[in-house]
């Protein structure tokens, strides 16, 4: 039976990127929506896990067959601090859509949670 966002049936809630949440210092993929699926983002949080302030974190969204766009830019994230990425929360991502990010230094994580329909 197919998933139904409107009725809330057959949906799988999960951490969307449980193994690839480290943000690289050269742009890299954080999450790709699986084929034949859709994803609704419930939360997106950037964490500074390093011992010093991170100057910047840029987050991008590339729709399937579309143009990559920067959707968020976090600056001066102090050591041990976290911040929500409200620009991603509530977005519906179609199959093949890619969320990527780049940080000015290592020690940054981006955690995504949401619901995947297939």
Secondary structure, DSSP 4 states (H G I P E B T S, - for coil): ---BTTTTBS-EEEETTSS--BPPSS-EEEEEPPTT-EEEEEEEEEEE-SSS-EEEEEEEEE-TTS--EEEEEEEEE-TT-EEE-TTTTT-EEETT-EEEEEESSS-EEEEEEEEEE-
